[in-house]
Amino acid sequence: MILLPCRLSPAACCLLALLLPCVSAASETVYETDFDSPAALEGWRSIGASGVQLTAGLEDSQSLSVQIPVSEGPGHRSASIRLPLEKLKGTRVRVEAMVRAEGVSQPPNPWNGIKVMLHTVSPEGQNWQQQNSVFGTFDWKPVRFLAAVPQDATQATLILGLEMVTGRVWFDDVKITVVSRRRPVDPSAKLGPVYKGHDLPRLRGAMIGPHVNADDLRVLGGEWKANHVRWQFIWGGFPHGPADNGDLDAYNRWIDSQIERLDSLLPVCKEVGIHVLIDLHTPPGGRNQAKECNLFKEVRFQDCFVDVWKKIAAHYRGEKQVWGYDLVNEPVEGMVGEGVLDWHALAAKTARAVRAIDADHAIIIEPAPWGSPPSLEFFEPIDVERVVYSVHMYQPHQFTHQGVYDAPVGVTYPGEIDGRYWDKDALRKALKPAVDYQRDYGVHIYIGEFSAIRWAPGTSARDYLRDVIDVMEENDWDWAYHAFREWDGWSVEHGPDKNDRSRAEQPTDRQKLLTRWFEKNER
């Protein structure tokens, strides 16, 4: 399930800050200012307005100060500047500033508070990208994040200020640097059969909850005829759990327990014809408060990560019921730590380690961040054989996640969502990055998660799932519905009443839709 770490427009939620791995390009500074000279102030708006002024800053230089007094109550105040669009289109950039704060109140939401934010506009909608949860009192420190600018962007604006809080903040030494550009296209993409890791016409199934038992598997595989499960190795929940505290001894014991549990149920999977994808939902180190994987903060977590996959590969080498290995669920890098590999490099290193042990099972790789389709635009295939590339489909997020974490409800599909009409053609466009990736590199695409919340109005959830499945089937993709007997919000066995936590007495329209497709499966 995709959870958002920053404030986005609903239509652009799956773009989600795009904290993407570096593909190419030497660093190129496209904007910087220290607020000291008249030239450094050119283009800025609202400087000099109430509460927005220039004052003494870092190392006695001039800085931008934004203040909202406690007496005024929480509000919004900022300065902004339009950025050079032609230099930014189709790039991933690092946005950074030195920031000092005094008494900035705790914001009501992680995306409120101190704002160092890149706002982009494109035909697909608007996108707000930033570092979340910045508030309090602190001396000068860097605030930085990675962001993506759409190839068809029509506007890019840098915003510095405060939102829904009181207090005072200072900004200095602002810099925006291009760190990568869109992936290259391989003109020698392989022709002929594409590697899938199995010899069936299609894998159609579901991601399963961590407490699914033998009887549940017999329902999914035996009665419903699913031939695939995405099997979560998940510790305590998502995105946070016990792994976040960084105790690797405990983490390795937990991995052993997950292997033992899967071993106990593999005979049932074989009995009902289910092919298993092992999904490392909880990587070593878990995630930080910004929901970034700590895997990209410390070398020890990456060393453990490689060792864990070597252990899994050695254990399941030759096991025919296992289809493959999904290296990390929805990886999010954030700012990569010193001496630590980015996701592309770590994925390649880990895949090579797995291949040295297990030559047969598919290796499944999701792009960062969050395995979203747009993330593929910056992720070049790794140089390892027998790899399948995976994305998750939750666009438009305002529809699929309505009522989750207090998100507004009553959003209908098909229909206008955040100023854009969404129907099957819009879903095709949203998944086009995966279609292009498959074509450009001659690789197979797997949709490891897709869903719509069960309390969407009327038949909206069924209609959305129907159209997503149609697009997947058009492109010969394997897929797993999210999820079977996990959280009931995604359950096709539950009805549309959010407050009714019991399974429906009769199959829902969503369950009937899935089982009609599962009946097409071959074992």
N, C-alpha and C positions, 0 to 999 in steps of 0.2 A: 504494500500500500504506500502511495506517495504522500508524504507529509511535507508541508511547505515551510522552509526556514526563513523566508523573507516576505515582504509585502509585494504582492503581484496583483495586477488586474485579473479578474476571474478568467477572461478570455485568453490570458497569456500565462496561466499558472504553470502549465507543463514546461514552459521555457525555464522557469524556476532558477533564476540567477545564473544558470549555466556556468558553474564553476568548473570549467572543462580542462582536461589534460592538454598539455602543450603538444601541438602537432608539428609546427614549423615556425619559422620567422625569427630573426634576431629582434631583440627588444627595440621598440621605436617609441619615443616619447611624443605623444600627440598634443598634450596640454600640460602646462605646469604654471603655478603662480605662488609667490610668497607674500603677496599683498603689499609689497613695499613701494613699488614705483607706480607712476600713473599708467604705464603700459601694462603692469601686472593687474590693474583693476579694470581694464577695458572689457566691455561686454557684460559685466556683472550687473544684475538687477537687484533692487531693493536695498543696496548698501546705503545707509543714511536714513532709512525708514525707522520707525519707532522700534527700539530694541535691537537694531541691526547696525553695527558701527565698526569702525576701524580703531584698534587700540594696541597697546604694547603686547608683543607676542613672544614667540620662542627666541631665546638668546637676544632679547632686546630689539628684535625686529618688529615690524608691524604685523598684526593679525586681524582676522575677522572675528568679531564677538557677536553672539546672539543671546539675548536674555529675555526670559518671561518671568516677571516677579511673582512671588507666591500670592501676593494680593490680587493679581489678575486671574489666578486659577489656571489650570492646564489649558494649553492652546497650541497654536501652530505659528511659527515665525521662521523665516529662512531667507537666504539669498541664493540666486541661481545664475547660471550662464549657459548659453547654447554652445555646443561643442562642434568642432569641424567634422561634419558628417562624412564627407568623402574619405577621410582617413580612417574612419571607424567602421564603416559598413563591412559586415562579414568577418569581424575579428573577435577575438577574446582579448580583454584588456584587464590590466591590474589598476585598480583605483585605490589611491592611498592618500592619507593626510595625517599630519600631526594634530592631536586633539588634546585639550585640557578642559576639565569640567569642575564646576562648583555647585553642589547641591541640586543636581538634576534629579528630579523625583523619579520613582519607579514607574515606568509606563504601564498602561493597561494591557498592552499586547507586545510581544517581542519585536514587532516591526515598528513600533512607536519609539520615542526617545530621541537620542542624538542621531541626526541624519547626516551621513555621508552617503549620498544616494545617486545612482545613475538611472535616469528616467528615459526610456526609449519608446518611440511610437513607430509602428509599421502597419501595413494593411491587416495584419493578424490581430492587432490590438496594442495595448500599452503594457509596459513591463517596468516594474520598479525593483532595482537590484541594490543590495546594501549588505552591511554587516549588522546583524540583529543584536538586540539586548545590550545596547551601549547606554549607560546612565550612571548616576552616582557622583562621587567626588574623586578626582584623580589628577595627578600631574601629567605633563606632556607625555603622550604615548602614541604609537602608530595605530590608526584604524585603517584596515585594508581588506579588500576582497577582490575576487575575480568576477567578471561579468562578460556577457556576450552581447554583441550588437547585431541584430538581424541584417542579412544582406540587403533586404529591401526597406531598411529603416528610413523614415522620413524626418526624424527628429531625434536628437540626443541632447539631454540636459543634465548638468551636474547641479545637485541641490545640497546645500549645507545649512543646517539649522536644528530646530527642535520641533517635536510633534507630540501633542497630548501630554505634555509635562510642564513643570516649572523649573527654574534654575538658570544657570549661565554656562555657556560653552564657548571655547575659543578654537579657531581653526588656522593652521599655518602649513606651509610647504605642501601644497596640494599637487598631485602628479597623477597623470593617466598615461599608461604605457601599454602599447600593443604587445602581447606576448605570443600570440599564435593567430594563424589565419585558417580559413576553411580547409578541410582535408583535400589532398590532391586526388585526382581520378586516375586509376591505374589503367592505361590503355591496353595492357596485356591481360586483362581479367580472363579467368579461365572460362572456356566454353565447354559445353557438354554437361553431364550430370553434376549437380551441386552436392557436396558432402552434407549429409543430414545426421549421420551417426546411427541410423536405423534403416531398415528396408521396408517399412510400412508406408502406405500412401500418405498417412497423416497420423500425428499424435494429437489427440484431442482429450483434454482432461481438466484437472483443477489443481490449484494449490490447496494443500490440506493443512489443517490446524495441528498444533503440536500434541494434541490429546486424542487424535483419531486412533481408533483401535481396529482389531481384526473385523469385527462386525461392520464397522463403518466402511472399511475397504471393500467388503463384500457387497455392500449397497452400491458404492460408487462404481466398482468394476464389474460386479456380477449383475446387479439389477439395472443400473443406469448405463452400463456398457462403456464407461470411460476406459481408455487404454493407457492413461498417463497420469502421474501425479508429480507435482513439484513439491518435494519433501523438505520442509523447513528444518534446518538446524537453527532454532531460535531460542535464546536464553532469556526468559522472563518477560518478553514483550518487544514491541517495536515503536519508536526507534530506540528506546532506552531500556536498560536492564542491568543485571549484575556485572556484565563484562565492562561496563563503563569505568569501574574502579581500577582497572588495569592489573588485576591479580592473575598472572598468566598460569600459575600452578592450578588455581581453581578453574580457569578457562580450559586447560587441557583435560582436567578431570571431567568437566562437562562435555567436552567433545567425545571422550571415551563413552560416556553414558548415551550420547546420541547415536553413536555407531552401534552400541549394544541394542538399543531400541529398534533401530532400523533392521538389524540382523534378525531380530525376533519376528518381524512382520514381513520380511521379504518372501518367505514361503507363501503367505497369503497373496501377495502381489503376483507371484508366479501362478498361483491357483486361478486368479481371476483375470490374468492377462494384462497387468498394469506395469508399464515401464516407468522407472523411477529416475527423476532428476534430483540429485542432491544439491540443495540450495543453502549455501552458508549465509544465512540471514543475519547472524550476529558474528561479525569478524572480531579478531583479537583487539582489545581496547575499547570495543563498543563505539559509542558516539559522544561528542561533547554537547554542550548546551545549544550550540548552533546546529546540531544534528549532523555535523561533519564527522566522518570516520576518523577516529584517533589513529587508525592504521596509517594515516598520512602525516602524523605528528611525531612519531618516535620509531626509530629503527627496530627496537625490540619487538614491536607489534608486527612489523613486516617480516622479521625473521621467524616469528611464531606462525604467521600466516602461511609462509612457504612450507614450514615443517608440518603444519596441520594438513595441508593438501597432499604432501608426500605420504603422510600416514593414511589418509583416506584412499589415495590412489593405490597404495600397496595392499590395503585391506580389500578393496573391491575390484582389483584387477582380475579379469576373467569372469566376473559376475554378470551374466547375460541379462538379468532383470534390471540392472542399472543402465540407464541410457547415457547419463553424463554427469558433469560437475559444473554447477553454476558458481563461479568463483566468489562473487560477492553480490549480495542483494543491494541494488540501488546505491552504488558507491557515490560518496560525496567527498571531494578532496578539501575544499577550502584552500587556505594558504599552506602549501606543502612545507613541512619542517626541514631544517638544514640537514643535509646528508640523507634525506629520505626520498625514495622514489615516488614519482607521480604514478597515477593509476595505469597509464599505458605501459610504462616501464615495468611496474610491479606485475601487471597481468602477464606480460611477456615472460618475465623471469619465472613466475609461478607455473605458467603453462609449459615451459621447457622442463621444469622440474617434474611435473606430472608426466610429460611425454617420456622422460627417461625411465619411468617406472611402468606406465600404462600406455601402450601404443594405440589402444582401441577405442576407449570411451570418448565421447564427444566432450569438448571443453566449451562451456557457454560463457560468454563475456558480455556484460552490460556496460554501456558507456557512462561516464560521469558527466553531469550529476544525475542521480536518481533514475538512470536507465530510461530517460525520456527520449522519444523519437528525435527531437531537434539536436540532442547531444551527439547523435551519430555524425552530424555535419562537421564536427571537429575531431572525430576519433578515427584514426587510420587503423586498418586491420593489423594485428600483430603478426610477426613472422614465425608462426608456428602452424603446423599442419592440423587438420581436422578440428577446426574451431567453428562454432555456430555463434552468431551475434544476436543479442536479445534486447528488446525494449518492452516497456510497460505502457499501457494505453489507458489514460484517465482524462483525456481531453474531451470536452471542456470541463475543467475541474469544478467550475461553479455548479455544473449540473451533477456530475458523478459524486461529488462530495457534499452535496447540500445537506444541512443538518448535522454535519460532522464538525466538532469543535465550535458549535454555535454559528456555523455558516448559515446564511439565509436559506429558507426552504421555498417550495412552490415554483421551482424552475422546471420548465417543460421542454422535452425533446420529442420530435424536432421543433425548432422554434428559434426565436431571437434570444441570444444569450450574450449579455454584455455588449450589445450593439452589433452583433454579428449573427447571421442566420446559420444555424447548425442543422445539417441533415447528412445523409450518407455521403454526398459529394464533399461536404466539409470534413467529414471523417477521413475520406480518402486523401484529402489534401494534408490533414494533420499527420497521416501515416506515410506521406510521400518520402520523407527522409529515409525511411526503412526500405521502401521500394527502390529508391535511387541507390542506396547502399548495396542492396542485393544485386542490382544490375551492374553497378560500377566495379564491383570486386568479385562477382561470381561466388557469393557466399549465401548460406541459408539463414533465414530470419526466424526467430522463435519469439512469440509473445508470451512472456512468462507471467504477466498479470494483466487483466482488464476487468472492469466491473462498473456497476452503477448502483448507488445506494437504493435499498429496497423500498424506501418510502417516497421515491420520486413520484410526482403526480400521475394518476391514471395508469396508462400502459407505457409511460415514458421509459422506465427502466428496461422493460422487455424490448421496446422498439430500438433503444440505443444498443443493447446487446446484440440484437438481430443484425443491425447494420454493421457493427464492428466485426462480427463473425463473418458476414458476407465479404467484407473487404479482406479479412485474413484468408478466407478460402480462395478468393480470386487470385491471391498471390502465392498459394501453396505453402502457407506458413503453418508450423505446428503451434499449438496454443494451450494455455492453462487458464481457466477461469479463476478469479480471486473472489471467494474462496469457499471450500467445502468444509463445513463443520468447524469453523474458526469463530470469528466474531459475527454475531447474528445480523449485523448491519449489512453484510455482503451476502447473506445466506439466501439462496434461491428456494430453500425449504420454508422460509418465513414469509408471512404476508406483508402488506404495505403499512400496517399500523406500527409506528415506531415504538409504541409502548407495550406492544404484545411480543414478549420474548419467547413464546412457545412456537413450535413448528406448526404450519398450517395443516388442517385435517386432510385437505385435498391438494394435489400438486399445483403450484403456482404457474402462471404463464411463463415465468422465467425458467422454472425447472423444466417445464415441457419443452421449451426452446432448446435448452442444453441437451436434454436426453434425446431429442430428435437428431441432433448432430452426433451425439455419442453412438447412436444406433448404426451410423455409417462406418464406424471404426472396424478395422481388421485387427486381429490379435497376432 
